[in-house]
Amino acid sequence: MSAISRRAFLHRAGRAGLGVVGASLLPGVDACRSAPGGHQAASRPGSPASRGLRTLGGKLIDGDGQEVRLTGVNWFGLETSVFAPHGLWTRNWEEMLDQIVATGFNAIRLPFSNQLIEPGNLPTSIDFTRNPDLKGLTGLQLMDRIVEGAGRRQLAIVLDRHRPSADAQSELWYTDRVSENRWVDDWRMLADRYRSQPAVIGADLHNEPHGAATWGDGNPRTDWRLAAARAGNAILEVNPDWLIIVEGIDRFGGDGYWWGGNLEGARSHPVQLARSDRLVYSAHDYGPPVYPQPWFSAADFPRNLAAVWHRHWAWLKTDGIAPVLVGEFGGRSVGRDPEGVWQRTLIDFLKTSGLSYTYWSWNPDSGDTGGILKDDWLTPDRTKLDLLATYQWPRLRHLVAAGFKDRRAA
């Protein structure tokens, strides 16, 4: 497979103002329904026990009230036109999961597209001599298999609606092909499908809102904060145990940032869910090779980075408002060059701030960042692993194992 270099192109296209999705593409959206202002209240001690995770201020906690953190990795491919996690053309899928465990990660952010769910979309680019048990499965059934295998290994799964269609990401949560109603219905279906699967802990509602996406202006066609609440509450009606993960946008109040990375708007316009203890915010952050942001060339780099991160997303955790998952960050270098300095500084910041993350990516075929695996899809990049090993949380054995016990007893 050829390397995927979407990020550099997409970020530059966004800067040039290309590809804005028209607001007229949103059919049948109900009138905007927002709850009164104010930040989400933290869940109270003694609230009903949940089989899943919940939030307490800026922390994720399990049913016993113990803090947990996600320190995981992205394994992409289900969102692409092959409808399968990449690498299965040369590896067995269970061996891949075993290696993710062996390298110390406790979670997988699993990107998918709505197109994956459509009937007739069969996975390709799989070596069935290495993966005979995957032959004949649909894309959704293949997702089932990955989720089940992750659960047996006590790996948590975050489902990431990465694209509406396999061909490209979208600025808004809907397109002319995938309406808001379809987006919500697909999430409700998945929430019900995996309700008894303890490995799946949450829904990353839409990957990297940007461009036309707004936050807090009340426009039902573009206000991502309101759309996230509509979808999140619909999911919680079906599966109250899931975390609802809401990414930022790219620009708020004239302040531009990474796609999905700007959460400044949540200060004055927080997401309102029926279950406030299920809300997790998420940001994406990248280094100089993806786009030469001004803070990389500042005279006080890298000492300036903590303030940049705090202003755009980390404030939610440090101020005790809600947990933050850094859903994507990564790069090729962890050395003394600007990209390596940025990566090492960020990992130290995540550790000292107690933030969760899912590294981009497990795959080597991310053109801008490379991956944990080298191009042979077998050998780990030891320099990256050594750095990430300085901040890896244990697997969520108690949470997942207890869920499987409950399921067997049902």
Secondary structure, DSSP 8 states (H G I E B T S, - for coil): ---B-HHHHHHHHHHTT-----GGG-TT--------SS------TT----SS-EEETTEEE-TTS-EE--EEEE---TTSTT-S-TTTTTS-HHHHHHHHHHTT--EEEEEEEHHHHSTT----S--TTT-GGGTT--HHHHHHHHHHHHHHTT-EEEEEEEESBTTB--SSS--SSS-HHHHHHHHHHHHHHTTT-TTEEEEE-SS---TT-BSSS--TTTBHHHHHHHHHHHHHHH-TTSEEEEE-BSEETTEE-STTTB-GGGGTS----SSGGGEEEEEE---TTT---GGGSSTTTTTTHHHHHIIIIIHHHHTTS--EEEEE---S--SSSHHHHHHHHHHHHHHHHT-EEEES-S-S-BTTT--SB-TTSSSB-HHHHHHHGGG-----HHHHHHHHHHHHH-
